[in-house]
């Protein structure tokens, strides 16, 4: 019984590491995009409410 890893196991380890790396990068990019999107939505909604409530007459 050999204690050395086979070449295919090394390749699988490298591919698994690359997959985890890209998955982590995707999660970071997605969280930054969602933070930007929600912030932009809140600011636009605040502008809309400000325009509709305070600049238009109440009929």
PDB file of N, H, CA, C and O in Angstrom:
ATOM      1  N   UNK A   1       0.842  -1.174   0.000  1.00  0.00           N
ATOM      2  CA  UNK A   1       0.000   0.000   0.000  1.00  0.00           C
ATOM      3  C   UNK A   1       0.887   1.236   0.000  1.00  0.00           C
ATOM      4  O   UNK A   1       1.785   1.371   0.831  1.00  0.00           O
ATOM      5  N   UNK A   2       0.622   2.142  -0.947  1.00  0.00           N
ATOM      6  H   UNK A   2      -0.107   2.033  -1.622  1.00  0.00           H
ATOM      7  CA  UNK A   2       1.432   3.341  -1.085  1.00  0.00           C
ATOM      8  C   UNK A   2       0.790   4.517  -0.375  1.00  0.00           C
ATOM      9  O   UNK A   2      -0.429   4.690  -0.398  1.00  0.00           O
ATOM     10  N   UNK A   3       1.642   5.330   0.263  1.00  0.00           N
ATOM     11  H   UNK A   3       2.632   5.190   0.281  1.00  0.00           H
ATOM     12  CA  UNK A   3       1.150   6.509   0.956  1.00  0.00           C
ATOM     13  C   UNK A   3       1.188   7.746   0.069  1.00  0.00           C
ATOM     14  O   UNK A   3       0.722   8.812   0.471  1.00  0.00           O
ATOM     15  N   UNK A   4       1.735   7.614  -1.123  1.00  0.00           N
ATOM     16  H   UNK A   4       2.114   6.748  -1.450  1.00  0.00           H
ATOM     17  CA  UNK A   4       1.816   8.740  -2.037  1.00  0.00           C
ATOM     18  C   UNK A   4       0.482   8.948  -2.739  1.00  0.00           C
ATOM     19  O   UNK A   4      -0.246   7.999  -3.031  1.00  0.00           O
ATOM     20  N   UNK A   5       0.182  10.218  -3.002  1.00  0.00           N
ATOM     21  H   UNK A   5       0.774  10.988  -2.765  1.00  0.00           H
ATOM     22  CA  UNK A   5      -1.038  10.528  -3.749  1.00  0.00           C
ATOM     23  C   UNK A   5      -0.806  10.306  -5.228  1.00  0.00           C
ATOM     24  O   UNK A   5       0.295  10.510  -5.740  1.00  0.00           O
ATOM     25  N   UNK A   6      -1.846   9.889  -5.897  1.00  0.00           N
ATOM     26  H   UNK A   6      -2.740   9.723  -5.481  1.00  0.00           H
ATOM     27  CA  UNK A   6      -1.763   9.720  -7.339  1.00  0.00           C
ATOM     28  C   UNK A   6      -1.869  11.081  -8.023  1.00  0.00           C
ATOM     29  O   UNK A   6      -2.298  12.058  -7.410  1.00  0.00           O
ATOM     30  N   UNK A   7      -1.484  11.138  -9.268  1.00  0.00           N
ATOM     31  H   UNK A   7      -1.135  10.345  -9.766  1.00  0.00           H
ATOM     32  CA  UNK A   7      -1.536  12.380 -10.037  1.00  0.00           C
ATOM     33  C   UNK A   7      -2.975  12.875 -10.166  1.00  0.00           C
ATOM     34  O   UNK A   7      -3.222  14.078 -10.081  1.00  0.00           O
ATOM     35  N   UNK A   8      -3.908  11.982 -10.366  1.00  0.00           N
ATOM     36  H   UNK A   8      -3.707  11.005 -10.435  1.00  0.00           H
ATOM     37  CA  UNK A   8      -5.307  12.400 -10.511  1.00  0.00           C
ATOM     38  C   UNK A   8      -5.851  12.990  -9.217  1.00  0.00           C
ATOM     39  O   UNK A   8      -6.710  13.870  -9.258  1.00  0.00           O
ATOM     40  N   UNK A   9      -5.368  12.522  -8.074  1.00  0.00           N
ATOM     41  H   UNK A   9      -4.670  11.807  -8.041  1.00  0.00           H
ATOM     42  CA  UNK A   9      -5.803  13.102  -6.799  1.00  0.00           C
ATOM     43  C   UNK A   9      -5.241  14.512  -6.624  1.00  0.00           C
ATOM     44  O   UNK A   9      -5.915  15.387  -6.080  1.00  0.00           O
ATOM     45  N   UNK A  10      -4.021  14.732  -7.078  1.00  0.00           N
ATOM     46  H   UNK A  10      -3.473  14.021  -7.520  1.00  0.00           H
ATOM     47  CA  UNK A  10      -3.454  16.090  -7.045  1.00  0.00           C
ATOM     48  C   UNK A  10      -4.249  17.028  -7.947  1.00  0.00           C
ATOM     49  O   UNK A  10      -4.551  18.158  -7.564  1.00  0.00           O
ATOM     50  N   UNK A  11      -4.584  16.559  -9.132  1.00  0.00           N
ATOM     51  H   UNK A  11      -4.338  15.641  -9.442  1.00  0.00           H
ATOM     52  CA  UNK A  11      -5.369  17.377 -10.057  1.00  0.00           C
ATOM     53  C   UNK A  11      -6.743  17.675  -9.468  1.00  0.00           C
ATOM     54  O   UNK A  11      -7.235  18.797  -9.586  1.00  0.00           O
ATOM     55  N   UNK A  12      -7.363  16.687  -8.838  1.00  0.00           N
ATOM     56  H   UNK A  12      -6.963  15.776  -8.742  1.00  0.00           H
ATOM     57  CA  UNK A  12      -8.670  16.895  -8.214  1.00  0.00           C
ATOM     58  C   UNK A  12      -8.583  17.907  -7.074  1.00  0.00           C
ATOM     59  O   UNK A  12      -9.482  18.730  -6.904  1.00  0.00           O
ATOM     60  N   UNK A  13      -7.504  17.848  -6.292  1.00  0.00           N
ATOM     61  H   UNK A  13      -6.774  17.179  -6.430  1.00  0.00           H
ATOM     62  CA  UNK A  13      -7.324  18.826  -5.211  1.00  0.00           C
ATOM     63  C   UNK A  13      -7.165  20.238  -5.754  1.00  0.00           C
ATOM     64  O   UNK A  13      -7.732  21.178  -5.196  1.00  0.00           O
ATOM     65  N   UNK A  14      -6.404  20.404  -6.833  1.00  0.00           N
ATOM     66  H   UNK A  14      -5.943  19.640  -7.286  1.00  0.00           H
ATOM     67  CA  UNK A  14      -6.211  21.723  -7.429  1.00  0.00           C
ATOM     68  C   UNK A  14      -7.531  22.244  -8.001  1.00  0.00           C
ATOM     69  O   UNK A  14      -7.868  23.414  -7.814  1.00  0.00           O
ATOM     70  N   UNK A  15      -8.270  21.394  -8.686  1.00  0.00           N
ATOM     71  H   UNK A  15      -7.996  20.444  -8.837  1.00  0.00           H
ATOM     72  CA  UNK A  15      -9.559  21.812  -9.246  1.00  0.00           C
ATOM     73  C   UNK A  15     -10.566  22.145  -8.149  1.00  0.00           C
ATOM     74  O   UNK A  15     -11.344  23.088  -8.291  1.00  0.00           O
ATOM     75  N   UNK A  16     -10.559  21.388  -7.066  1.00  0.00           N
ATOM     76  H   UNK A  16      -9.927  20.622  -6.950  1.00  0.00           H
ATOM     77  CA  UNK A  16     -11.454  21.673  -5.939  1.00  0.00           C
ATOM     78  C   UNK A  16     -11.105  23.011  -5.302  1.00  0.00           C
ATOM     79  O   UNK A  16     -11.995  23.788  -4.954  1.00  0.00           O
ATOM     80  N   UNK A  17      -9.808  23.283  -5.148  1.00  0.00           N
ATOM     81  H   UNK A  17      -9.085  22.653  -5.430  1.00  0.00           H
ATOM     82  CA  UNK A  17      -9.368  24.572  -4.596  1.00  0.00           C
ATOM     83  C   UNK A  17      -9.784  25.720  -5.514  1.00  0.00           C
ATOM     84  O   UNK A  17     -10.252  26.755  -5.039  1.00  0.00           O
ATOM     85  N   UNK A  18      -9.617  25.543  -6.821  1.00  0.00           N
ATOM     86  H   UNK A  18      -9.236  24.703  -7.206  1.00  0.00           H
ATOM     87  CA  UNK A  18     -10.010  26.585  -7.770  1.00  0.00           C
ATOM     88  C   UNK A  18     -11.520  26.813  -7.717  1.00  0.00           C
ATOM     89  O   UNK A  18     -11.975  27.953  -7.807  1.00  0.00           O
ATOM     90  N   UNK A  19     -12.294  25.747  -7.574  1.00  0.00           N
ATOM     91  H   UNK A  19     -11.924  24.821  -7.501  1.00  0.00           H
ATOM     92  CA  UNK A  19     -13.748  25.889  -7.499  1.00  0.00           C
ATOM     93  C   UNK A  19     -14.152  26.657  -6.241  1.00  0.00           C
ATOM     94  O   UNK A  19     -15.013  27.535  -6.299  1.00  0.00           O
ATOM     95  N   UNK A  20     -13.529  26.328  -5.098  1.00  0.00           N
ATOM     96  H   UNK A  20     -12.829  25.615  -5.050  1.00  0.00           H
ATOM     97  CA  UNK A  20     -13.830  27.066  -3.869  1.00  0.00           C
ATOM     98  C   UNK A  20     -13.409  28.528  -3.984  1.00  0.00           C
ATOM     99  O   UNK A  20     -14.102  29.415  -3.483  1.00  0.00           O
ATOM    100  N   UNK A  21     -12.289  28.782  -4.633  1.00  0.00           N
ATOM    101  H   UNK A  21     -11.726  28.062  -5.039  1.00  0.00           H
ATOM    102  CA  UNK A  21     -11.823  30.151  -4.824  1.00  0.00           C
ATOM    103  C   UNK A  21     -12.802  30.958  -5.673  1.00  0.00           C
ATOM    104  O   UNK A  21     -13.151  32.082  -5.313  1.00  0.00           O
ATOM    105  N   UNK A  22     -13.246  30.396  -6.796  1.00  0.00           N
ATOM    106  H   UNK A  22     -12.962  29.483  -7.089  1.00  0.00           H
ATOM    107  CA  UNK A  22     -14.200  31.099  -7.647  1.00  0.00           C
ATOM    108  C   UNK A  22     -15.558  31.242  -6.974  1.00  0.00           C
ATOM    109  O   UNK A  22     -16.231  32.256  -7.163  1.00  0.00           O
ATOM    110  N   UNK A  23     -15.973  30.251  -6.194  1.00  0.00           N
ATOM    111  H   UNK A  23     -15.426  29.427  -6.041  1.00  0.00           H
ATOM    112  CA  UNK A  23     -17.242  30.353  -5.470  1.00  0.00           C
ATOM    113  C   UNK A  23     -17.180  31.474  -4.436  1.00  0.00           C
ATOM    114  O   UNK A  23     -18.142  32.226  -4.277  1.00  0.00           O
ATOM    115  N   UNK A  24     -16.059  31.588  -3.735  1.00  0.00           N
ATOM    116  H   UNK A  24     -15.278  30.977  -3.864  1.00  0.00           H
ATOM    117  CA  UNK A  24     -15.884  32.667  -2.763  1.00  0.00           C
ATOM    118  C   UNK A  24     -15.869  34.026  -3.456  1.00  0.00           C
ATOM    119  O   UNK A  24     -16.484  34.977  -2.975  1.00  0.00           O
ATOM    120  N   UNK A  25     -15.172  34.118  -4.578  1.00  0.00           N
ATOM    121  H   UNK A  25     -14.672  33.345  -4.969  1.00  0.00           H
ATOM    122  CA  UNK A  25     -15.135  35.365  -5.332  1.00  0.00           C
ATOM    123  C   UNK A  25     -16.530  35.747  -5.827  1.00  0.00           C
ATOM    124  O   UNK A  25     -16.909  36.916  -5.766  1.00  0.00           O
ATOM    125  N   UNK A  26     -17.293  34.768  -6.316  1.00  0.00           N
ATOM    126  H   UNK A  26     -16.984  33.818  -6.365  1.00  0.00           H
ATOM    127  CA  UNK A  26     -18.664  35.046  -6.752  1.00  0.00           C
ATOM    128  C   UNK A  26     -19.537  35.537  -5.603  1.00  0.00           C
ATOM    129  O   UNK A  26     -20.344  36.449  -5.782  1.00  0.00           O
ATOM    130  N   UNK A  27     -19.382  34.947  -4.443  1.00  0.00           N
ATOM    131  H   UNK A  27     -18.726  34.206  -4.298  1.00  0.00           H
ATOM    132  CA  UNK A  27     -20.179  35.369  -3.286  1.00  0.00           C
ATOM    133  C   UNK A  27     -19.833  36.807  -2.889  1.00  0.00           C
ATOM    134  O   UNK A  27     -20.724  37.585  -2.547  1.00  0.00           O
ATOM    135  N   UNK A  28     -18.549  37.162  -2.933  1.00  0.00           N
ATOM    136  H   UNK A  28     -17.825  36.530  -3.211  1.00  0.00           H
ATOM    137  CA  UNK A  28     -18.142  38.524  -2.582  1.00  0.00           C
ATOM    138  C   UNK A  28     -18.680  39.521  -3.598  1.00  0.00           C
ATOM    139  O   UNK A  28     -19.200  40.570  -3.219  1.00  0.00           O
ATOM    140  N   UNK A  29     -18.560  39.206  -4.884  1.00  0.00           N
ATOM    141  H   UNK A  29     -18.137  38.353  -5.192  1.00  0.00           H
ATOM    142  CA  UNK A  29     -19.043  40.111  -5.930  1.00  0.00           C
ATOM    143  C   UNK A  29     -20.563  40.247  -5.850  1.00  0.00           C
ATOM    144  O   UNK A  29     -21.092  41.348  -6.001  1.00  0.00           O
ATOM    145  N   UNK A  30     -21.265  39.144  -5.616  1.00  0.00           N
ATOM    146  H   UNK A  30     -20.835  38.249  -5.493  1.00  0.00           H
ATOM    147  CA  UNK A  30     -22.724  39.205  -5.503  1.00  0.00           C
ATOM    148  C   UNK A  30     -23.151  40.036  -4.303  1.00  0.00           C
ATOM    149  O   UNK A  30     -24.105  40.808  -4.402  1.00  0.00           O
ATOM    150  N   UNK A  31     -22.473  39.898  -3.182  1.00  0.00           N
ATOM    151  H   UNK A  31     -21.698  39.271  -3.102  1.00  0.00           H
ATOM    152  CA  UNK A  31     -22.847  40.689  -2.000  1.00  0.00           C
ATOM    153  C   UNK A  31     -22.567  42.176  -2.224  1.00  0.00           C
ATOM    154  O   UNK A  31     -23.353  43.019  -1.792  1.00  0.00           O
ATOM    155  N   UNK A  32     -21.457  42.511  -2.895  1.00  0.00           N
ATOM    156  H   UNK A  32     -20.819  41.826  -3.246  1.00  0.00           H
ATOM    157  CA  UNK A  32     -21.197  43.914  -3.200  1.00  0.00           C
ATOM    158  C   UNK A  32     -22.238  44.481  -4.160  1.00  0.00           C
ATOM    159  O   UNK A  32     -22.687  45.613  -3.983  1.00  0.00           O
ATOM    160  N   UNK A  33     -22.626  43.712  -5.169  1.00  0.00           N
ATOM    161  H   UNK A  33     -22.261  42.792  -5.313  1.00  0.00           H
ATOM    162  CA  UNK A  33     -23.645  44.174  -6.106  1.00  0.00           C
ATOM    163  C   UNK A  33     -24.988  44.373  -5.403  1.00  0.00           C
ATOM    164  O   UNK A  33     -25.666  45.373  -5.640  1.00  0.00           O
ATOM    165  N   UNK A  34     -25.374  43.438  -4.544  1.00  0.00           N
ATOM    166  H   UNK A  34     -24.822  42.626  -4.351  1.00  0.00           H
ATOM    167  CA  UNK A  34     -26.645  43.581  -3.834  1.00  0.00           C
ATOM    168  C   UNK A  34     -26.627  44.775  -2.891  1.00  0.00           C
ATOM    169  O   UNK A  34     -27.635  45.470  -2.759  1.00  0.00           O
ATOM    170  N   UNK A  35     -25.488  45.026  -2.227  1.00  0.00           N
ATOM    171  H   UNK A  35     -24.670  44.462  -2.334  1.00  0.00           H
ATOM    172  CA  UNK A  35     -25.379  46.198  -1.369  1.00  0.00           C
ATOM    173  C   UNK A  35     -25.554  47.473  -2.187  1.00  0.00           C
ATOM    174  O   UNK A  35     -26.273  48.380  -1.770  1.00  0.00           O
ATOM    175  N   UNK A  36     -24.899  47.553  -3.355  1.00  0.00           N
ATOM    176  H   UNK A  36     -24.314  46.816  -3.694  1.00  0.00           H
ATOM    177  CA  UNK A  36     -25.022  48.717  -4.239  1.00  0.00           C
ATOM    178  C   UNK A  36     -26.467  48.865  -4.725  1.00  0.00           C
ATOM    179  O   UNK A  36     -27.007  49.972  -4.730  1.00  0.00           O
ATOM    180  N   UNK A  37     -27.083  47.777  -5.127  1.00  0.00           N
ATOM    181  H   UNK A  37     -26.644  46.879  -5.123  1.00  0.00           H
ATOM    182  CA  UNK A  37     -28.431  47.816  -5.669  1.00  0.00           C
ATOM    183  C   UNK A  37     -29.451  48.257  -4.624  1.00  0.00           C
ATOM    184  O   UNK A  37     -30.306  49.097  -4.905  1.00  0.00           O
ATOM    185  N   UNK A  38     -29.365  47.700  -3.431  1.00  0.00           N
ATOM    186  H   UNK A  38     -28.671  47.018  -3.203  1.00  0.00           H
ATOM    187  CA  UNK A  38     -30.307  48.064  -2.364  1.00  0.00           C
ATOM    188  C   UNK A  38     -30.109  49.510  -1.944  1.00  0.00           C
ATOM    189  O   UNK A  38     -31.086  50.223  -1.714  1.00  0.00           O
ATOM    190  N   UNK A  39     -28.859  49.956  -1.840  1.00  0.00           N
ATOM    191  H   UNK A  39     -28.066  49.376  -2.027  1.00  0.00           H
ATOM    192  CA  UNK A  39     -28.588  51.352  -1.490  1.00  0.00           C
ATOM    193  C   UNK A  39     -29.148  52.291  -2.546  1.00  0.00           C
ATOM    194  O   UNK A  39     -29.765  53.302  -2.211  1.00  0.00           O
ATOM    195  N   UNK A  40     -28.940  51.971  -3.811  1.00  0.00           N
ATOM    196  H   UNK A  40     -28.438  51.150  -4.083  1.00  0.00           H
ATOM    197  CA  UNK A  40     -29.459  52.807  -4.891  1.00  0.00           C
ATOM    198  C   UNK A  40     -30.991  52.823  -4.880  1.00  0.00           C
ATOM    199  O   UNK A  40     -31.603  53.868  -5.099  1.00  0.00           O
ATOM    200  N   UNK A  41     -31.608  51.664  -4.625  1.00  0.00           N
ATOM    201  H   UNK A  41     -31.111  50.815  -4.447  1.00  0.00           H
ATOM    202  CA  UNK A  41     -33.067  51.589  -4.563  1.00  0.00           C
ATOM    203  C   UNK A  41     -33.612  52.449  -3.421  1.00  0.00           C
ATOM    204  O   UNK A  41     -34.597  53.166  -3.597  1.00  0.00           O
ATOM    205  N   UNK A  42     -32.971  52.375  -2.254  1.00  0.00           N
ATOM    206  H   UNK A  42     -32.171  51.793  -2.111  1.00  0.00           H
ATOM    207  CA  UNK A  42     -33.439  53.159  -1.108  1.00  0.00           C
ATOM    208  C   UNK A  42     -33.310  54.652  -1.385  1.00  0.00           C
ATOM    209  O   UNK A  42     -34.216  55.421  -1.061  1.00  0.00           O
ATOM    210  N   UNK A  43     -32.204  55.069  -1.978  1.00  0.00           N
ATOM    211  H   UNK A  43     -31.468  54.445  -2.242  1.00  0.00           H
ATOM    212  CA  UNK A  43     -32.028  56.492  -2.277  1.00  0.00           C
ATOM    213  C   UNK A  43     -33.035  56.971  -3.322  1.00  0.00           C
ATOM    214  O   UNK A  43     -33.601  58.055  -3.183  1.00  0.00           O
ATOM    215  N   UNK A  44     -33.262  56.171  -4.367  1.00  0.00           N
ATOM    216  H   UNK A  44     -32.802  55.290  -4.480  1.00  0.00           H
ATOM    217  CA  UNK A  44     -34.252  56.557  -5.385  1.00  0.00           C
ATOM    218  C   UNK A  44     -35.655  56.578  -4.812  1.00  0.00           C
ATOM    219  O   UNK A  44     -36.446  57.460  -5.146  1.00  0.00           O
ATOM    220  N   UNK A  45     -35.976  55.620  -3.955  1.00  0.00           N
ATOM    221  H   UNK A  45     -35.333  54.903  -3.684  1.00  0.00           H
ATOM    222  CA  UNK A  45     -37.294  55.592  -3.337  1.00  0.00           C
ATOM    223  C   UNK A  45     -37.491  56.799  -2.421  1.00  0.00           C
ATOM    224  O   UNK A  45     -38.583  57.366  -2.360  1.00  0.00           O
ATOM    225  N   UNK A  46     -36.440  57.186  -1.717  1.00  0.00           N
ATOM    226  H   UNK A  46     -35.554  56.726  -1.767  1.00  0.00           H
ATOM    227  CA  UNK A  46     -36.526  58.379  -0.861  1.00  0.00           C
ATOM    228  C   UNK A  46     -36.747  59.623  -1.710  1.00  0.00           C
ATOM    229  O   UNK A  46     -37.522  60.498  -1.324  1.00  0.00           O
ATOM    230  N   UNK A  47     -36.080  59.719  -2.864  1.00  0.00           N
ATOM    231  H   UNK A  47     -35.451  59.007  -3.178  1.00  0.00           H
ATOM    232  CA  UNK A  47     -36.299  60.850  -3.755  1.00  0.00           C
ATOM    233  C   UNK A  47     -37.727  60.843  -4.295  1.00  0.00           C
ATOM    234  O   UNK A  47     -38.348  61.901  -4.400  1.00  0.00           O
ATOM    235  N   UNK A  48     -38.250  59.687  -4.633  1.00  0.00           N
ATOM    236  H   UNK A  48     -37.746  58.827  -4.548  1.00  0.00           H
ATOM    237  CA  UNK A  48     -39.612  59.575  -5.151  1.00  0.00           C
ATOM    238  C   UNK A  48     -40.636  59.991  -4.087  1.00  0.00           C
ATOM    239  O   UNK A  48     -41.565  60.748  -4.370  1.00  0.00           O
ATOM    240  N   UNK A  49     -40.456  59.495  -2.882  1.00  0.00           N
ATOM    241  H   UNK A  49     -39.701  58.881  -2.652  1.00  0.00           H
ATOM    242  CA  UNK A  49     -41.365  59.865  -1.789  1.00  0.00           C
ATOM    243  C   UNK A  49     -41.277  61.359  -1.513  1.00  0.00           C
ATOM    244  O   UNK A  49     -42.301  62.007  -1.298  1.00  0.00           O
ATOM    245  N   UNK A  50     -40.085  61.908  -1.516  1.00  0.00           N
ATOM    246  H   UNK A  50     -39.253  61.382  -1.690  1.00  0.00           H
ATOM    247  CA  UNK A  50     -39.895  63.339  -1.289  1.00  0.00           C
ATOM    248  C   UNK A  50     -40.612  64.145  -2.377  1.00  0.00           C
ATOM    249  O   UNK A  50     -41.254  65.153  -2.083  1.00  0.00           O
ATOM    250  N   UNK A  51     -40.503  63.707  -3.615  1.00  0.00           N
ATOM    251  H   UNK A  51     -39.982  62.888  -3.855  1.00  0.00           H
ATOM    252  CA  UNK A  51     -41.161  64.402  -4.724  1.00  0.00           C
ATOM    253  C   UNK A  51     -42.680  64.280  -4.633  1.00  0.00           C
ATOM    254  O   UNK A  51     -43.397  65.262  -4.829  1.00  0.00           O
ATOM    255  N   UNK A  52     -43.165  63.093  -4.341  1.00  0.00           N
ATOM    256  H   UNK A  52     -42.583  62.296  -4.181  1.00  0.00           H
ATOM    257  CA  UNK A  52     -44.611  62.864  -4.336  1.00  0.00           C
ATOM    258  C   UNK A  52     -45.297  63.501  -3.126  1.00  0.00           C
ATOM    259  O   UNK A  52     -46.420  63.988  -3.250  1.00  0.00           O
ATOM    260  N   UNK A  53     -44.660  63.506  -1.988  1.00  0.00           N
ATOM    261  H   UNK A  53     -43.747  63.110  -1.888  1.00  0.00           H
ATOM    262  CA  UNK A  53     -45.324  63.995  -0.775  1.00  0.00           C
ATOM    263  C   UNK A  53     -45.088  65.486  -0.583  1.00  0.00           C
ATOM    264  O   UNK A  53     -46.042  66.207  -0.290  1.00  0.00           O
ATOM    265  N   UNK A  54     -43.884  65.975  -0.731  1.00  0.00           N
ATOM    266  H   UNK A  54     -43.109  65.390  -0.968  1.00  0.00           H
ATOM    267  CA  UNK A  54     -43.572  67.328  -0.325  1.00  0.00           C
ATOM    268  C   UNK A  54     -43.584  68.342  -1.459  1.00  0.00           C
ATOM    269  O   UNK A  54     -43.677  69.539  -1.188  1.00  0.00           O
ATOM    270  N   UNK A  55     -43.495  67.919  -2.714  1.00  0.00           N
ATOM    271  H   UNK A  55     -43.419  66.946  -2.934  1.00  0.00           H
ATOM    272  CA  UNK A  55     -43.473  68.890  -3.804  1.00  0.00           C
ATOM    273  C   UNK A  55     -44.796  68.982  -4.545  1.00  0.00           C
ATOM    274  O   UNK A  55     -45.034  69.965  -5.247  1.00  0.00           O
ATOM    275  N   UNK A  56     -45.647  68.007  -4.412  1.00  0.00           N
ATOM    276  H   UNK A  56     -45.454  67.208  -3.842  1.00  0.00           H
ATOM    277  CA  UNK A  56     -46.944  68.060  -5.056  1.00  0.00           C
ATOM    278  C   UNK A  56     -47.998  68.540  -4.078  1.00  0.00           C
ATOM    279  O   UNK A  56     -47.923  68.233  -2.888  1.00  0.00           O
ATOM    280  N   UNK A  57     -48.989  69.295  -4.565  1.00  0.00           N
ATOM    281  H   UNK A  57     -49.050  69.544  -5.532  1.00  0.00           H
ATOM    282  CA  UNK A  57     -50.045  69.726  -3.641  1.00  0.00           C
ATOM    283  C   UNK A  57     -50.935  68.540  -3.228  1.00  0.00           C
ATOM    284  O   UNK A  57     -51.091  67.571  -3.970  1.00  0.00           O
ATOM    285  N   UNK A  58     -51.506  68.650  -2.032  1.00  0.00           N
ATOM    286  H   UNK A  58     -51.379  69.437  -1.429  1.00  0.00           H
ATOM    287  CA  UNK A  58     -52.392  67.601  -1.544  1.00  0.00           C
ATOM    288  C   UNK A  58     -53.809  67.902  -2.001  1.00  0.00           C
ATOM    289  O   UNK A  58     -54.438  68.835  -1.502  1.00  0.00           O
ATOM    290  N   UNK A  59     -54.313  67.125  -2.939  1.00  0.00           N
ATOM    291  H   UNK A  59     -53.802  66.367  -3.344  1.00  0.00           H
ATOM    292  CA  UNK A  59     -55.690  67.298  -3.427  1.00  0.00           C
ATOM    293  C   UNK A  59     -56.581  66.232  -2.885  1.00  0.00           C
ATOM    294  O   UNK A  59     -57.774  66.213  -3.185  1.00  0.00           O
TER     295      UNK A  59
END
